[in-house]
Amino acid sequence: MKDIKEALKNGQVIIGVCNDISDPSVVEILGDTGWDFVIINCEGGTMSIYGAELENQIRAAYIADVTPAVKVPKNDPALIASALNLGAKIVEVPRINTKEDLIAAIRAAKFPPQGDRMTCWGTPAQKYGAVPWREFVRHANEEVTIFAVLEEKEAMDNMEDILSVEGLDVAGIGYLDLALKLGGIGDPDIEKQVERYGERLLTLCKQRGVCMGKGVPDVDSAKAAIAAGCRFLWFGSDDATLLRNASAKWVTELRKAIKELP
């Protein structure tokens, strides 16, 4: 499994995909195809962040040797701790609007003295108690990757303060949510404004040593994002989109071939 935090420190480009489907076999299949990470989307996907459903998604990532990231539904200490206790290596936190929001998320993800993460003995992340507690705490604090999503006008106004917080690894803009809240998806002026916010965030990320995270719909978009300085990319909207597009491609090609038969 790739050490995402270390890879980002070394300047590598990291590529992943978002999983919205609750069947853990999807995570395993995606992991086996070679992505660096899979985002298990507990905010907009069909799986629950509680109990066995998320545990099995993360377990599937370990089976496939792909780094499990969890997008929690909200910035809540219990939800962040739950994802990490089940074995997540990356925590994506939505709706980070202020410096205080980000500080709270980071503290929820790290054990004292760096944070306030709640303790729980014998979790999957601790290999059910097999890893000595002191060793587990040290590694957990060092390895967790914090990914903050800025997706509201308040966050755009507070961007510099948010990026000043120590302990942030990856920052990204929720482009669709931000466009919707600014006036509507599909409005050219709104979309240009959102792109300008993205450019500003990228500039601040470079200044502060934070990686810019961005979703890309295709290879050309990925090349452009990398050339601009983004190094944490996820491809497509989600796994369902990949499935739908691949299915549509094959159906189109097969029906064309059938029509060409004598």
C-alpha positions as CSV (number, residue, x, y, z in Angstrom):
1,M,0.0,0.0,0.0
2,K,1.4,3.4,-1.0
3,D,2.3,5.8,1.8
4,I,0.3,8.7,0.5
5,K,1.7,11.3,3.0
6,E,5.3,10.3,2.2
7,A,4.7,10.2,-1.5
8,L,3.3,13.8,-1.4
9,K,6.3,15.0,0.6
10,N,8.5,13.5,-2.1
11,G,6.7,15.4,-4.8
12,Q,5.0,12.5,-6.4
13,V,1.7,12.8,-8.3
14,I,-1.0,10.7,-6.6
15,I,-4.0,9.4,-8.5
16,G,-7.2,7.9,-7.1
17,V,-10.9,7.3,-7.7
18,C,-14.1,7.9,-5.7
19,N,-16.3,5.0,-4.6
20,D,-20.0,5.7,-4.1
21,I,-21.2,2.1,-4.3
22,S,-21.7,0.3,-1.0
23,D,-20.6,-3.2,-2.2
24,P,-17.0,-3.7,-0.9
25,S,-16.1,-5.7,-4.0
26,V,-16.1,-2.4,-5.9
27,V,-13.3,-1.1,-3.7
28,E,-11.4,-4.3,-4.2
29,I,-11.8,-4.2,-8.0
30,L,-10.8,-0.6,-8.2
31,G,-7.8,-1.2,-6.0
32,D,-6.6,-4.1,-8.0
33,T,-6.6,-2.0,-11.2
34,G,-3.8,0.2,-9.8
35,W,-5.1,3.4,-8.2
36,D,-3.0,4.9,-5.4
37,F,-6.1,5.5,-3.3
38,V,-9.9,5.0,-3.2
39,I,-12.1,7.6,-1.6
40,I,-15.0,5.8,0.2
41,N,-17.7,8.5,0.0
42,C,-19.8,8.4,3.1
43,E,-21.1,11.9,2.4
44,G,-22.7,11.4,-1.0
45,G,-22.4,7.6,-1.6
46,T,-24.7,4.8,-0.5
47,M,-22.7,3.4,2.3
48,S,-23.0,4.1,6.0
49,I,-20.0,5.4,8.0
50,Y,-21.2,3.3,11.0
51,G,-20.2,-0.2,11.7
52,A,-19.6,-3.1,9.3
53,E,-20.5,-1.4,6.1
54,L,-17.6,1.0,6.2
55,E,-15.3,-1.5,7.9
56,N,-15.8,-3.9,5.0
57,Q,-15.1,-1.2,2.5
58,I,-11.9,-0.4,4.2
59,R,-11.0,-4.1,4.6
60,A,-11.5,-4.5,0.8
61,A,-9.0,-1.7,0.3
62,Y,-6.4,-3.5,2.4
63,I,-7.0,-6.7,0.5
64,A,-6.4,-4.9,-2.8
65,D,-3.4,-3.0,-1.3
66,V,-4.8,0.4,-2.1
67,T,-4.9,3.3,0.4
68,P,-8.3,3.8,1.9
69,A,-9.6,7.4,2.1
70,V,-12.9,8.2,3.8
71,K,-15.0,11.2,3.1
72,V,-16.9,11.8,6.3
73,P,-20.4,13.3,6.1
74,K,-19.5,16.3,8.2
75,N,-16.8,17.7,10.4
76,D,-17.5,15.7,13.5
77,P,-14.9,14.2,15.9
78,A,-16.8,10.9,16.4
79,L,-17.2,10.4,12.6
80,I,-13.5,11.2,12.0
81,A,-12.4,8.9,14.8
82,S,-14.6,6.1,13.5
83,A,-13.2,6.2,10.0
84,L,-9.6,6.2,11.4
85,N,-10.4,3.4,13.9
86,L,-11.6,1.3,11.0
87,G,-8.4,1.8,9.2
88,A,-8.7,4.9,7.0
89,K,-5.4,6.5,6.1
90,I,-6.8,9.6,4.5
91,V,-9.8,11.6,6.0
92,E,-11.6,14.0,3.6
93,V,-13.5,16.6,5.6
94,P,-16.2,18.6,3.8
95,R,-17.4,22.1,4.4
96,I,-14.3,23.6,5.9
97,N,-15.2,27.2,6.1
98,T,-12.9,28.7,8.7
99,K,-9.6,28.2,10.3
100,E,-11.3,27.0,13.4
101,D,-13.2,24.3,11.4
102,L,-9.9,22.9,10.1
103,I,-8.2,23.0,13.5
104,A,-11.1,21.0,14.9
105,A,-10.8,18.4,12.1
106,I,-7.1,18.0,12.6
107,R,-7.4,17.7,16.3
108,A,-10.1,15.1,15.9
109,A,-7.8,13.0,13.7
110,K,-4.8,13.0,16.0
111,F,-4.2,11.6,19.4
112,P,-2.9,13.9,22.2
113,P,-0.7,15.9,22.5
114,Q,-1.2,16.9,18.8
115,G,-5.0,16.5,19.0
116,D,-8.0,15.2,20.8
117,R,-8.7,12.0,19.0
118,M,-10.8,9.6,21.1
119,T,-9.2,6.3,22.2
120,C,-10.6,2.9,21.5
121,W,-8.8,-0.3,22.2
122,G,-8.7,-3.3,19.8
123,T,-9.8,-1.5,16.6
124,P,-9.0,-2.8,13.1
125,A,-6.5,0.0,12.7
126,Q,-4.7,-1.3,15.8
127,K,-4.9,-4.8,14.4
128,Y,-7.4,-5.6,17.2
129,G,-4.9,-4.8,19.9
130,A,-1.9,-6.6,18.4
131,V,0.0,-3.3,17.9
132,P,1.3,-1.9,21.2
133,W,-0.7,1.2,22.1
134,R,2.3,3.6,22.3
135,E,3.5,2.5,18.9
136,F,0.1,2.7,17.4
137,V,-0.5,6.3,18.6
138,R,2.8,7.4,17.2
139,H,2.3,5.9,13.8
140,A,-1.3,7.0,13.6
141,N,-0.4,10.6,14.2
142,E,2.4,10.5,11.7
143,E,0.5,8.6,8.9
144,V,-2.9,10.3,8.8
145,T,-3.5,12.5,5.8
146,I,-5.9,15.4,6.3
147,F,-7.8,16.5,3.2
148,A,-9.9,19.7,3.6
149,V,-12.7,20.5,1.1
150,L,-13.6,24.2,0.7
151,E,-17.0,24.5,-0.9
152,E,-18.9,27.6,0.3
153,K,-18.5,31.4,-0.1
154,E,-17.4,31.7,3.5
155,A,-14.5,29.4,2.8
156,M,-13.4,31.4,-0.2
157,D,-13.4,34.6,2.0
158,N,-11.3,32.7,4.7
159,M,-9.0,30.9,2.3
160,E,-5.7,32.4,3.5
161,D,-6.6,31.8,7.2
162,I,-7.5,28.2,6.4
163,L,-4.3,27.5,4.5
164,S,-2.3,28.9,7.4
165,V,-3.2,26.0,9.7
166,E,-0.4,23.6,10.5
167,G,-1.1,20.0,9.8
168,L,-3.1,20.3,6.6
169,D,-1.9,18.0,3.9
170,V,-4.3,18.4,1.0
171,A,-6.9,21.1,0.2
172,G,-9.4,21.2,-2.6
173,I,-12.5,23.0,-3.8
174,G,-15.9,21.4,-4.1
175,Y,-16.5,22.9,-7.5
176,L,-20.0,21.8,-8.1
177,D,-21.2,22.6,-4.6
178,L,-19.6,26.0,-4.7
179,A,-21.0,26.8,-8.1
180,L,-24.5,25.8,-7.0
181,K,-24.2,28.0,-3.9
182,L,-22.9,31.0,-5.8
183,G,-25.8,31.0,-8.2
184,G,-26.0,27.8,-10.3
185,I,-24.2,25.1,-12.1
186,G,-24.0,25.8,-15.8
187,D,-23.8,29.6,-15.5
188,P,-20.6,30.6,-17.4
189,D,-19.9,33.6,-15.2
190,I,-20.3,31.5,-12.0
191,E,-18.1,28.7,-13.4
192,K,-15.4,31.2,-14.3
193,Q,-15.6,32.6,-10.8
194,V,-15.2,29.1,-9.3
195,E,-12.2,28.5,-11.5
196,R,-10.6,31.7,-10.3
197,Y,-11.1,30.5,-6.7
198,G,-9.4,27.3,-7.6
199,E,-6.5,29.1,-9.1
200,R,-6.2,31.2,-5.9
201,L,-6.3,28.1,-3.8
202,L,-3.5,26.5,-5.9
203,T,-1.3,29.6,-5.4
204,L,-1.8,29.6,-1.7
205,C,-1.2,25.8,-1.5
206,K,2.1,26.3,-3.3
207,Q,3.1,29.1,-0.9
208,R,2.2,27.0,2.2
209,G,3.5,23.7,1.1
210,V,0.0,22.1,0.9
211,C,-1.0,19.8,-1.9
212,M,-3.9,20.9,-4.1
213,G,-6.4,18.1,-4.6
214,K,-8.6,18.1,-7.7
215,G,-11.0,15.9,-9.5
216,V,-10.3,15.5,-13.2
217,P,-12.7,14.1,-15.9
218,D,-10.1,12.9,-18.4
219,V,-6.4,12.5,-19.2
220,D,-6.1,15.9,-20.8
221,S,-7.6,17.6,-17.7
222,A,-5.2,15.6,-15.5
223,K,-2.2,16.7,-17.6
224,A,-3.3,20.3,-17.3
225,A,-3.8,20.0,-13.5
226,I,-0.4,18.4,-13.0
227,A,1.2,21.1,-15.2
228,A,-0.4,23.7,-13.0
229,G,1.0,22.1,-9.9
230,C,-1.8,19.8,-8.6
231,R,-0.4,16.5,-7.3
232,F,-3.4,14.8,-5.6
233,L,-5.9,13.8,-8.3
234,W,-9.0,11.7,-8.4
235,F,-10.4,10.6,-11.8
236,G,-14.0,11.0,-12.9
237,S,-16.9,11.8,-10.7
238,D,-17.2,8.4,-9.1
239,D,-17.0,4.7,-9.8
240,A,-20.6,4.6,-11.0
241,T,-19.6,7.1,-13.7
242,L,-16.7,4.9,-14.8
243,L,-19.0,1.9,-14.9
244,R,-21.7,3.8,-16.9
245,N,-19.2,5.3,-19.3
246,A,-17.5,2.0,-20.0
247,S,-20.8,0.2,-20.4
248,A,-22.1,2.9,-22.8
249,K,-18.9,2.7,-24.8
250,W,-19.2,-1.1,-25.2
251,V,-22.9,-1.0,-26.0
252,T,-22.3,1.7,-28.7
253,E,-19.5,-0.3,-30.3
254,L,-21.4,-3.6,-30.2
255,R,-24.5,-2.1,-31.7
256,K,-22.5,-0.4,-34.4
257,A,-20.8,-3.7,-35.2
258,I,-24.2,-5.5,-35.3
259,K,-25.5,-3.0,-37.8
260,E,-22.5,-3.5,-40.1
261,L,-23.0,-7.3,-40.2
262,P,-24.2,-8.6,-43.6
